[in-house]
């Protein structure tokens, strides 16, 4: 997802319902969220729905996974990004005067074997996130490529063994129809 915010005087046609599901919390800091929400609701047609889905970092993890995600969290914090956005999404919706019928659904996505295919997919998603950050993690943790590869393998096992999970928040609302 990429939302480009621009200040323009040009009126544009509203868009149909918008669904954003690609961790915008990794792109926007707390100060940016009001502008993001203003832009999303500006382009949304009256009566249309806006939905945001946010995930937490894995919780209840093993020592290696904790070390890896602590490094990720520090990298995000250095960029001014808040790792707790998943717990704030509803408040971003509530700050918008032109949204109504705000609903938040909270769930947990487990990683353990008892979670079946969903748990496997969630654990795989975490593995892919960490794998895509290899160069940054190597630098942050000051470890070799081989050590990091080994840690990623251990982390994949830990996500299952420690019954790790992620919190997920899905918030949606309807844009008010002006009479």
Backbone as CSV, one residue per row, in Angstrom:
resi,resn,N_x,N_y,N_z,CA_x,CA_y,CA_z,C_x,C_y,C_z
1,UNK,0.843,-1.162,0.000,0.000,0.000,0.000,0.890,1.227,0.000
2,UNK,0.539,2.203,-0.740,1.225,3.464,-0.672,0.216,4.572,-0.854
3,UNK,0.096,5.398,0.135,-0.832,6.513,0.059,0.009,7.762,-0.068
4,UNK,-0.179,8.485,-1.138,0.573,9.712,-1.328,-0.320,10.859,-0.885
5,UNK,0.150,11.583,0.089,-0.601,12.720,0.593,-0.112,13.972,-0.112
6,UNK,-1.043,14.735,-0.625,-0.647,15.974,-1.279,-1.663,17.049,-0.961
7,UNK,-1.186,18.236,-0.850,-2.050,19.389,-0.626,-2.379,19.961,-1.997
8,UNK,-3.636,19.874,-2.363,-4.035,20.373,-3.669,-5.380,21.062,-3.544
9,UNK,-5.588,22.053,-4.342,-6.872,22.744,-4.326,-7.838,22.107,-5.314
10,UNK,-7.335,21.192,-6.126,-8.150,20.546,-7.144,-9.151,19.591,-6.496
11,UNK,-10.421,19.729,-6.840,-11.464,18.819,-6.364,-11.380,17.541,-7.169
12,UNK,-11.464,16.416,-6.491,-11.444,15.147,-7.203,-12.696,14.356,-6.866
13,UNK,-13.035,13.440,-7.762,-14.191,12.579,-7.543,-13.902,11.629,-6.390
14,UNK,-14.874,11.442,-5.488,-14.666,10.483,-4.404,-14.531,9.066,-4.946
15,UNK,-13.804,8.259,-4.222,-13.583,6.872,-4.606,-14.585,5.958,-3.908
16,UNK,-14.766,4.766,-4.437,-15.617,3.786,-3.759,-14.957,3.337,-2.457
17,UNK,-15.547,2.382,-1.746,-14.976,1.951,-0.470,-13.490,1.622,-0.585
18,UNK,-12.759,1.975,0.454,-11.318,1.772,0.486,-11.005,0.724,1.544
19,UNK,-10.151,-0.205,1.211,-9.726,-1.221,2.153,-8.205,-1.208,2.161
20,UNK,-7.615,-0.929,3.314,-6.170,-0.853,3.435,-5.728,-1.987,4.347
21,UNK,-4.945,-2.924,3.820,-4.544,-4.071,4.626,-3.065,-4.400,4.494
22,UNK,-2.214,-3.426,4.415,-0.800,-3.750,4.240,0.067,-2.983,5.217
23,UNK,-0.151,-3.207,6.485,0.629,-2.609,7.551,1.041,-1.162,7.316
24,UNK,0.076,-0.270,7.208,0.458,1.132,7.080,1.196,1.636,8.309
25,UNK,1.111,0.897,9.434,1.839,1.321,10.625,3.347,1.304,10.408
26,UNK,3.836,0.588,9.387,5.259,0.594,9.080,5.628,1.786,8.202
27,UNK,4.679,2.616,7.854,4.939,3.736,6.961,4.654,5.100,7.589
28,UNK,3.794,5.140,8.591,3.347,6.427,9.117,3.595,6.527,10.614
29,UNK,4.148,7.680,11.030,4.325,7.898,12.456,3.049,8.509,13.034
30,UNK,3.014,8.639,14.354,1.807,9.147,15.018,1.373,10.507,14.479
31,UNK,2.338,11.362,14.171,2.000,12.696,13.670,1.369,12.658,12.283
32,UNK,1.657,11.624,11.501,1.130,11.516,10.136,-0.278,10.945,10.072
33,UNK,-0.671,10.178,11.086,-1.958,9.491,11.008,-3.155,10.421,10.794
34,UNK,-3.222,11.592,11.433,-4.362,12.472,11.137,-4.438,12.842,9.653
35,UNK,-3.289,13.130,9.029,-3.280,13.452,7.599,-3.675,12.244,6.755
36,UNK,-3.188,11.069,7.135,-3.541,9.842,6.411,-5.050,9.624,6.471
37,UNK,-5.607,9.721,7.663,-7.052,9.503,7.820,-7.857,10.587,7.097
38,UNK,-7.399,11.830,7.164,-8.094,12.908,6.443,-8.128,12.629,4.949
39,UNK,-7.003,12.173,4.408,-6.930,11.900,2.970,-7.796,10.698,2.597
40,UNK,-7.746,9.654,3.401,-8.567,8.472,3.112,-10.055,8.814,3.133
41,UNK,-10.475,9.586,4.120,-11.903,9.924,4.193,-12.280,10.973,3.151
42,UNK,-11.330,11.812,2.759,-11.627,12.820,1.738,-12.000,12.160,0.421
43,UNK,-11.267,11.114,0.046,-11.502,10.487,-1.253,-12.579,9.396,-1.204
44,UNK,-13.087,9.113,-0.024,-14.117,8.089,0.131,-15.497,8.672,-0.163
45,UNK,-16.279,7.972,-0.978,-17.632,8.439,-1.286,-18.489,8.433,-0.030
46,UNK,-19.399,9.407,0.108,-20.356,9.362,1.216,-21.116,8.035,1.179
47,UNK,-21.216,7.410,2.337,-21.861,6.109,2.421,-20.892,4.953,2.221
48,UNK,-19.672,5.242,1.750,-18.663,4.202,1.546,-18.001,3.812,2.857
49,UNK,-17.352,2.679,2.850,-16.699,2.158,4.046,-15.182,2.237,3.931
50,UNK,-14.552,2.548,5.044,-13.102,2.540,5.166,-12.741,1.443,6.161
51,UNK,-11.772,0.621,5.816,-11.341,-0.465,6.691,-9.820,-0.461,6.782
52,UNK,-9.314,-0.528,8.003,-7.878,-0.663,8.233,-7.638,-1.916,9.059
53,UNK,-6.648,-2.685,8.668,-6.276,-3.902,9.376,-4.823,-3.761,9.814
54,UNK,-4.582,-3.915,11.093,-3.237,-3.782,11.654,-2.873,-5.026,12.453
55,UNK,-1.596,-5.387,12.405,-1.083,-6.546,13.136,-0.016,-6.090,14.119
56,UNK,0.042,-6.748,15.269,1.135,-6.495,16.207,2.338,-7.335,15.799
57,UNK,3.458,-7.050,16.422,4.600,-7.955,16.297,4.221,-9.239,17.033
58,UNK,4.899,-10.340,16.744,4.576,-11.589,17.451,4.756,-11.439,18.963
59,UNK,3.863,-12.050,19.705,3.898,-12.022,21.162,4.115,-13.440,21.681
60,UNK,4.612,-13.535,22.905,4.873,-14.826,23.555,5.857,-15.634,22.714
61,UNK,6.995,-15.029,22.440,7.985,-15.661,21.559,9.151,-16.221,22.366
62,UNK,9.985,-16.972,21.691,11.198,-17.500,22.298,12.299,-16.453,22.308
63,UNK,13.442,-16.777,22.909,14.518,-15.790,23.069,15.104,-15.269,21.756
64,UNK,15.286,-16.125,20.777,15.869,-15.681,19.505,14.878,-14.804,18.749
65,UNK,13.620,-15.215,18.710,12.591,-14.413,18.032,12.434,-13.065,18.719
66,UNK,12.479,-13.060,20.044,12.391,-11.791,20.783,13.539,-10.869,20.405
67,UNK,14.741,-11.427,20.316,15.909,-10.623,19.940,15.728,-10.031,18.542
68,UNK,15.246,-10.840,17.604,15.054,-10.364,16.230,14.011,-9.255,16.174
69,UNK,12.862,-9.470,16.820,11.813,-8.455,16.745,12.128,-7.228,17.598
70,UNK,12.931,-7.374,18.648,13.396,-6.188,19.375,14.244,-5.315,18.458
71,UNK,15.070,-5.949,17.630,15.879,-5.191,16.665,14.982,-4.502,15.639
72,UNK,13.952,-5.206,15.159,13.002,-4.601,14.213,12.311,-3.410,14.868
73,UNK,11.860,-3.588,16.107,11.176,-2.503,16.815,12.076,-1.284,16.975
74,UNK,13.347,-1.506,17.283,14.286,-0.382,17.414,14.468,0.338,16.084
75,UNK,14.523,-0.434,14.988,14.649,0.185,13.662,13.424,1.052,13.367
76,UNK,12.248,0.548,13.706,11.024,1.317,13.469,11.004,2.577,14.327
77,UNK,11.391,2.439,15.591,11.419,3.596,16.487,12.392,4.665,15.991
78,UNK,13.528,4.243,15.438,14.494,5.203,14.895,13.908,5.993,13.732
79,UNK,12.946,5.398,13.038,12.265,6.090,11.935,11.051,6.868,12.439
80,UNK,10.843,6.869,13.754,9.715,7.591,14.325,8.397,6.846,14.198
81,UNK,8.463,5.542,13.966,7.246,4.756,13.789,6.868,4.078,15.096
82,UNK,5.582,3.997,15.345,5.061,3.448,16.590,4.680,1.988,16.389
83,UNK,5.297,1.107,17.156,5.013,-0.319,17.016,3.680,-0.706,17.648
84,UNK,3.033,0.217,18.324,1.764,-0.083,18.986,0.557,0.443,18.214
85,UNK,0.747,0.770,16.955,-0.348,1.302,16.137,-1.562,0.390,16.152
86,UNK,-1.342,-0.911,16.186,-2.449,-1.874,16.171,-3.453,-1.566,17.281
87,UNK,-2.976,-1.007,18.384,-3.854,-0.728,19.521,-4.446,0.680,19.479
88,UNK,-4.138,1.451,18.439,-4.592,2.842,18.348,-5.515,3.119,17.166
89,UNK,-5.704,2.134,16.302,-6.427,2.367,15.047,-7.821,2.926,15.296
90,UNK,-8.541,2.364,16.258,-9.899,2.837,16.526,-9.903,4.334,16.857
91,UNK,-8.928,4.774,17.641,-8.890,6.196,18.011,-8.676,7.084,16.786
92,UNK,-7.938,6.589,15.787,-7.755,7.368,14.557,-9.095,7.543,13.838
93,UNK,-9.909,6.512,13.840,-11.240,6.595,13.237,-12.121,7.556,14.030
94,UNK,-12.068,7.467,15.354,-12.922,8.295,16.209,-12.598,9.776,16.087
95,UNK,-11.395,10.104,15.667,-11.008,11.504,15.500,-11.571,12.116,14.217
96,UNK,-12.142,11.287,13.364,-12.715,11.761,12.102,-14.195,12.079,12.300
97,UNK,-14.567,13.327,12.108,-15.956,13.736,12.308,-16.884,13.219,11.220
98,UNK,-16.335,12.812,10.078,-17.179,12.386,8.961,-17.311,10.868,8.852
99,UNK,-16.956,10.140,9.927,-17.141,8.689,9.947,-18.146,8.317,11.031
100,UNK,-18.958,7.302,10.735,-19.936,6.823,11.711,-19.943,5.296,11.709
101,UNK,-20.665,4.742,12.652,-20.786,3.279,12.763,-19.411,2.614,12.820
102,UNK,-18.562,3.138,13.682,-17.206,2.603,13.818,-17.261,1.270,14.559
103,UNK,-16.679,0.268,13.942,-16.656,-1.070,14.535,-15.215,-1.569,14.543
104,UNK,-14.821,-2.133,15.676,-13.488,-2.724,15.789,-13.634,-4.197,16.131
105,UNK,-12.940,-5.017,15.380,-12.895,-6.451,15.654,-11.460,-6.801,16.014
106,UNK,-11.282,-7.387,17.193,-9.947,-7.779,17.646,-9.870,-9.297,17.677
107,UNK,-8.764,-9.810,17.188,-8.540,-11.249,17.189,-7.078,-11.534,17.445
108,UNK,-6.802,-12.793,17.691,-5.426,-13.259,17.826,-5.148,-14.240,16.709
109,UNK,-4.007,-14.072,16.087,-3.565,-15.007,15.053,-2.481,-15.887,15.662
110,UNK,-2.792,-17.133,15.966,-1.801,-18.020,16.577,-0.818,-18.575,15.556
111,UNK,0.372,-18.925,16.039,1.403,-19.506,15.181,1.580,-20.995,15.416
112,UNK,1.071,-21.511,16.495,1.311,-22.899,16.867,0.660,-23.899,15.936
113,UNK,1.071,-25.166,16.045,0.552,-26.213,15.159,-0.950,-26.428,15.307
114,UNK,-1.492,-26.144,16.489,-2.931,-26.330,16.689,-3.761,-25.321,15.899
115,UNK,-3.130,-24.322,15.331,-3.848,-23.292,14.573,-4.049,-23.679,13.113
116,UNK,-3.558,-24.834,12.711,-3.779,-25.312,11.348,-3.122,-24.430,10.299
117,UNK,-3.785,-24.324,9.144,-3.216,-23.580,8.009,-3.055,-22.097,8.318
118,UNK,-3.987,-21.528,9.085,-3.875,-20.115,9.435,-2.619,-19.880,10.270
119,UNK,-2.370,-20.756,11.232,-1.168,-20.639,12.055,0.100,-20.786,11.240
120,UNK,0.078,-21.706,10.277,1.238,-21.891,9.402,1.474,-20.640,8.558
121,UNK,0.398,-20.071,8.032,0.523,-18.867,7.196,1.019,-17.681,8.019
122,UNK,0.538,-17.549,9.249,0.961,-16.449,10.108,2.443,-16.573,10.455
123,UNK,2.872,-17.777,10.797,4.289,-17.999,11.107,5.156,-17.748,9.871
124,UNK,4.680,-18.192,8.720,5.425,-17.975,7.472,5.532,-16.483,7.157
125,UNK,4.479,-15.739,7.419,4.503,-14.297,7.198,5.576,-13.643,8.071
126,UNK,5.665,-14.052,9.337,6.706,-13.510,10.222,8.094,-13.858,9.701
127,UNK,8.261,-15.092,9.250,9.550,-15.518,8.709,9.937,-14.670,7.503
128,UNK,8.963,-14.411,6.630,9.233,-13.606,5.434,9.576,-12.163,5.786
129,UNK,8.879,-11.605,6.770,9.190,-10.240,7.206,10.641,-10.174,7.669
130,UNK,11.021,-11.108,8.523,12.402,-11.114,9.025,13.408,-11.375,7.910
131,UNK,13.090,-12.286,7.006,13.996,-12.588,5.886,14.211,-11.375,4.997
132,UNK,13.154,-10.617,4.778,13.269,-9.422,3.937,14.089,-8.321,4.603
133,UNK,14.255,-8.418,5.901,15.026,-7.412,6.635,16.455,-7.875,6.934
134,UNK,16.898,-8.940,6.284,18.214,-9.536,6.582,19.352,-8.522,6.649
135,UNK,19.555,-7.700,5.615,20.699,-6.772,5.681,20.602,-5.814,6.873
136,UNK,19.406,-5.331,7.138,19.225,-4.404,8.257,19.411,-5.105,9.597
137,UNK,18.906,-6.332,9.703,19.061,-7.090,10.948,20.521,-7.453,11.201
138,UNK,21.232,-7.832,10.150,22.658,-8.144,10.288,23.408,-6.960,10.872
139,UNK,23.125,-5.798,10.319,23.802,-4.587,10.778,23.391,-4.241,12.209
140,UNK,22.095,-4.304,12.493,21.596,-3.938,13.820,22.108,-4.886,14.905
141,UNK,22.163,-6.176,14.581,22.581,-7.176,15.568,24.080,-7.451,15.536
142,UNK,24.756,-6.889,14.539,26.208,-7.079,14.381,26.560,-8.571,14.341
143,UNK,25.866,-9.290,13.449,26.129,-10.720,13.289,26.336,-11.038,11.810
144,UNK,26.939,-12.178,11.562,27.218,-12.591,10.184,25.948,-13.082,9.500
145,UNK,26.035,-13.196,8.202,24.920,-13.711,7.408,24.554,-15.128,7.850
146,UNK,25.565,-15.935,8.124,25.332,-17.324,8.561,24.650,-17.367,9.932
147,UNK,25.094,-16.509,10.860,24.454,-16.450,12.184,22.993,-16.026,12.063
148,UNK,22.744,-15.048,11.204,21.372,-14.584,11.028,20.510,-15.683,10.423
149,UNK,21.036,-16.386,9.432,20.282,-17.489,8.826,19.927,-18.527,9.890
150,UNK,20.889,-18.853,10.737,20.654,-19.800,11.824,19.577,-19.278,12.785
151,UNK,19.660,-17.989,13.128,18.661,-17.384,14.016,17.267,-17.392,13.391
152,UNK,17.187,-17.176,12.084,15.885,-17.213,11.407,15.295,-18.621,11.440
153,UNK,16.140,-19.628,11.291,15.668,-21.016,11.386,15.164,-21.322,12.796
154,UNK,15.913,-20.879,13.800,15.504,-21.082,15.193,14.198,-20.350,15.461
155,UNK,14.089,-19.125,14.962,12.877,-18.329,15.165,11.649,-19.025,14.588
156,UNK,11.791,-19.607,13.413,10.661,-20.315,12.793,10.176,-21.441,13.702
157,UNK,11.105,-22.134,14.354,10.733,-23.204,15.294,10.101,-22.621,16.556
158,UNK,10.685,-21.528,17.048,10.159,-20.912,18.271,8.722,-20.438,18.106
159,UNK,8.400,-19.894,16.950,7.039,-19.393,16.736,6.011,-20.499,16.944
160,UNK,6.373,-21.714,16.598,5.466,-22.855,16.801,5.553,-23.376,18.237
161,UNK,6.759,-23.552,18.729,6.964,-24.176,20.037,6.446,-23.338,21.199
162,UNK,6.525,-22.027,21.093,6.112,-21.153,22.183,4.659,-20.699,22.040
163,UNK,3.957,-21.281,21.072,2.566,-20.879,20.811,2.448,-19.365,20.667
164,UNK,3.346,-18.796,19.899,3.346,-17.356,19.653,2.078,-16.961,18.919
165,UNK,1.760,-15.697,18.979,0.575,-15.181,18.307,0.784,-13.710,17.990
166,UNK,-0.104,-13.182,17.193,-0.124,-11.751,16.898,-1.529,-11.243,17.148
167,UNK,-1.618,-10.045,17.726,-2.911,-9.383,17.838,-3.229,-8.760,16.491
168,UNK,-4.485,-8.794,16.128,-4.933,-8.160,14.885,-6.139,-7.296,15.219
169,UNK,-6.158,-6.122,14.645,-7.277,-5.210,14.830,-7.801,-4.807,13.457
170,UNK,-9.076,-5.026,13.261,-9.747,-4.611,12.027,-10.782,-3.568,12.419
171,UNK,-10.607,-2.358,11.928,-11.541,-1.275,12.242,-12.146,-0.793,10.939
172,UNK,-13.469,-0.649,10.946,-14.124,-0.120,9.761,-15.251,0.811,10.169
173,UNK,-15.574,1.707,9.263,-16.605,2.708,9.510,-17.151,3.190,8.175
174,UNK,-18.297,3.841,8.258,-18.963,4.362,7.065,-18.840,5.879,7.054
175,UNK,-18.587,6.426,5.872,-18.532,7.880,5.738,-19.954,8.418,5.762
176,UNK,-20.148,9.433,6.557,-21.471,10.035,6.727,-21.958,10.606,5.404
177,UNK,-23.241,10.373,5.130,-23.882,10.939,3.941,-24.488,12.275,4.365
178,UNK,-23.994,13.348,3.767,-24.531,14.680,4.091,-25.881,14.873,3.430
179,UNK,-26.830,15.393,4.184,-28.180,15.615,3.641,-28.302,16.998,3.059
